[in-house]
Amino acid sequence: MQSFRTEIENPIVEKDIIELADKIAAFNNLQIDEEKFRSLRLARGVYGQRQQGVQMIRIKLPYGKVMSNQLRRISEVSDEYSRGRLHITTRQDIQIHYVDLQRTPELWAALERDDVTLREACGNVVRNVTASETAGIDINEPFDVSPYADALYKFFLRNPICQEMGRKFKVSFSSTDEDTGLSYLHDLGYIAKIENGVRGFKVMAAGGLGSQPRHAETLYEFLPSDKIIPLMEGVLRVFDRFGERKSRAKARMKFLLKDIGLEAFRNLIEEEQKAIEFKTVAIDVASYVTSKPVTIEAPEVEIKDQTAFDLWKSTNLIPQKQKGYVAIGIKVLLGDFYTDKARLLADLVETYAAGEVRLTLRQNIVIPFVKEDLVPLFYSELKKLEFVEAGYNKAVDITACPGTDTCNLGISSSTGIAKELEKVIAAEYPQYLKNEDLVIKISGCMNACGQHNMANIGFQGMTVRTPDKLVAPALQVLLGGGNFGNGNGAFADKVVKVPSKRGPEALRRIFNDFEANGNGQQFVTYYKEKGEKYFYDLLNDLQDVTNLTQEDFIDWGEEEKYVKAIGIGECAGVMIDLIATLFFESEEKIENANEAFENGVYSGAIYYAYQSLANSAKAMLLAAEKKTNTHASIISQFDEEFISTRKIDLGTSFTDMIYQINKFSPTKDFASKYIDNATIFLQKVRAYREAAITTKAL
């Protein structure tokens, strides 16, 4: 571990990496339960793969911005610790696969040399903060949202209030009313606005995808920018306390808001305001470091195929608000590319642009700040990298999650069918090469990492069973989803379920019908006009499983007969319910509280103490065989089970003791008393537990 201490300059990061290494050692020595270890490593970007013995590493890249030196560093790490392949996710992260668990601390340390982190890329935390890939260059934006996304990301990274929530929490920023950040399907979505000369945001809350997609509700039509961080802190505190913890299927914020309603949710946020240290947080936009384009004379470049060049320009160039510059969109098939190309791309943008790239929500790459007279040069150089396929963000540009390639939850191949459908469109429907209307997305399971249920045309991995009980890979076909802008959107209807090998035929029928009868309408409008039953009838015969061939039992991209194999999902960490472990965690949280107190971070110290109190109470309720679905239910049940019955004497109710957290400001004096309460409470419940065990033994 000594090498981490000498190579990492940031002591907080160094501590993180050393802790991961120590926990891996403890896990190897059977000192940590597997479930507890899973929770810990997920919060550090280490995710189990479908393949045994290796991990997927998710690299957290806020709002998709990657500098050239960072791209080189990520490439170096992928070559050293993996197989040289990079995967862009639908949350603007990069994933590398097939990493040995034992080497993850040194991998993390290597990344941090260029300020790249794994921290909170997975697990029950605030995930990567995403934003419009054209932030800062969009011709329609009222202002650049990048500094605001950056400030919010930094404020909540390692923040005690969001380290062990019931589930993950996702945040987005949209530069314009076009809402390219997809605010309506996030836990919190911010859309840039200006009112009376004041910068601010429309705030959308509690949206989500998954098996039960929910449209976010408007929390505020306009919130000044200095309120976005305090608001999110209040929301996170409420979600942490009242959000479901036992059932993963109901543990997202969308279910909490659905259960209690928007007004009750607002009231709970208001009740947290006393506990929030900073009532306003002004974003220091002036200190935000923006990329500066280089000034270089355009070299002479010969374009050999002018037709191909003109087509590429018509589909892959993005206008910028900065005069004389454009951005270039690179279509990256399924978000996968290799480190040899990544290095050359880093060199190219450093020499001739602004030294940065943006990763997009559709798994592509954008190069901003390209001088207009350098476009031929970029085309020539990108062509050498096979990065000039026309159709950036068009119908032919299909989004897909990894599916059964590497994910534990994948049911059928999303990447295989995506490749096949792109071939169909390119060969049979070339007119869709410039079509921005049709958005096609594919997920390997219901969790919707490929965002299939918000697409115009979506496919979800499933299975079908024949009358003689044979299982074949299948696709749920969904139609009619779309982003309408300004926080408004529609989720797609589930229309039919077809064997996977009939996916291309389903797409052909949809396209052919739209071509014949669409009359120039947008697909979403046409679908709504015709209705779900119309498309069901159009595709219904493809559902027939009585006439499957041997080919239907082999998934796309595979050679062997399909076998349904689903592992344990790790999209959120699994909480340990072992009593001794919970008590141990309570001790750790009190240690963290005391450390934060000594550093003068009183708000953080108070929240660690709160977590210790809730943890200790949960341990006692589990010993009494009581359900512990939410922190709020833990608190009320503890009073019923132990205080009202006088089994434990606190001199007050547990409710009054723990809920001091939102009754007092986070002062030094209150923090000291609250930590003392947590310490005494842990001593009392432990003593009670030990006495009960002794009595039972006798």
HELIX and SHEET records of a PDB file:
HELIX    1   1 GLN A    2  GLU A    7  1                                   6    
HELIX    2   2 PRO A   11  ASN A   28  1                                  18    
HELIX    3   3 GLU A   34  LEU A   42  1                                   9    
HELIX    4   4 PRO A   62  GLY A   64  5                                   3    
HELIX    5   5 SER A   68  TYR A   81  1                                  14    
HELIX    6   6 LEU A  101  ARG A  103  5                                   3    
HELIX    7   7 THR A  104  GLU A  112  1                                   9    
HELIX    8   8 SER A  146  PHE A  156  1                                  11    
HELIX    9   9 PRO A  160  CYS A  162  5                                   3    
HELIX   10  10 SER A  183  LEU A  185  5                                   3    
HELIX   11  11 SER A  225  LYS A  227  5                                   3    
HELIX   12  12 ILE A  228  PHE A  242  1                                  15    
HELIX   13  13 ARG A  248  LYS A  250  5                                   3    
HELIX   14  14 MET A  253  ILE A  260  1                                   8    
HELIX   15  15 LEU A  262  GLU A  271  1                                  10    
HELIX   16  16 GLN A  273  ALA A  275  5                                   3    
HELIX   17  17 VAL A  285  SER A  287  5                                   3    
HELIX   18  18 GLN A  306  ASN A  316  1                                  11    
HELIX   19  19 LEU A  333  GLY A  335  5                                   3    
HELIX   20  20 THR A  339  TYR A  352  1                                  14    
HELIX   21  21 GLU A  372  LEU A  374  5                                   3    
HELIX   22  22 VAL A  375  LYS A  384  1                                  10    
HELIX   23  23 GLY A  403  ASP A  405  5                                   3    
HELIX   24  24 SER A  414  GLU A  428  1                                  15    
HELIX   25  25 PRO A  430  LYS A  434  5                                   5    
HELIX   26  26 HIS A  452  MET A  454  5                                   3    
HELIX   27  27 SER A  500  ARG A  502  5                                   3    
HELIX   28  28 GLY A  503  ASN A  517  1                                  15    
HELIX   29  29 PHE A  523  LYS A  530  1                                   8    
HELIX   30  30 GLU A  532  LEU A  539  1                                   8    
HELIX   31  31 ASN A  540  GLN A  543  5                                   4    
HELIX   32  32 GLN A  550  PHE A  553  5                                   4    
HELIX   33  33 ILE A  579  GLU A  598  1                                  20    
HELIX   34  34 TYR A  602  ALA A  623  1                                  22    
HELIX   35  35 HIS A  631  PHE A  638  1                                   8    
HELIX   36  36 ASP A  639  ILE A  643  3                                   5    
HELIX   37  37 PHE A  654  ILE A  658  1                                   5    
HELIX   38  38 TYR A  659  ASN A  662  5                                   4    
HELIX   39  39 LYS A  668  ALA A  697  1                                  30    
SHEET    1   A 5 VAL A  46  GLY A  48  0                                        
SHEET    2   A 5 GLN A  55  ILE A  59 -1                                        
SHEET    3   A 5 ILE A  94  VAL A  99 -1                                        
SHEET    4   A 5 ARG A  85  ILE A  88 -1                                        
SHEET    5   A 5 ASP A 336  TYR A 338 -1                                        
SHEET    1   B 5 LYS A  65  MET A  67  0                                        
SHEET    2   B 5 GLU A 356  LEU A 359 -1                                        
SHEET    3   B 5 ILE A 365  LYS A 371 -1                                        
SHEET    4   B 5 TYR A 325  ILE A 330 -1                                        
SHEET    5   B 5 LEU A 317  PRO A 319 -1                                        
SHEET    1   C 5 THR A 130  ALA A 131  0                                        
SHEET    2   C 5 VAL A 171  SER A 174  1                                        
SHEET    3   C 5 LEU A 188  GLU A 195  1                                        
SHEET    4   C 5 VAL A 198  ALA A 205 -1                                        
SHEET    5   C 5 GLU A 217  PRO A 224 -1                                        
SHEET    1   D 5 THR A 399  ALA A 400  0                                        
SHEET    2   D 5 ILE A 440  SER A 443  1                                        
SHEET    3   D 5 ILE A 457  ARG A 465  1                                        
SHEET    4   D 5 VAL A 471  LEU A 479 -1                                        
SHEET    5   D 5 ASP A 493  PRO A 499 -1                                        
SHEET    1   E 2 GLY A 482  GLY A 485  0                                        
SHEET    2   E 2 ASN A 488  ALA A 490 -1                                        
END                                                                             
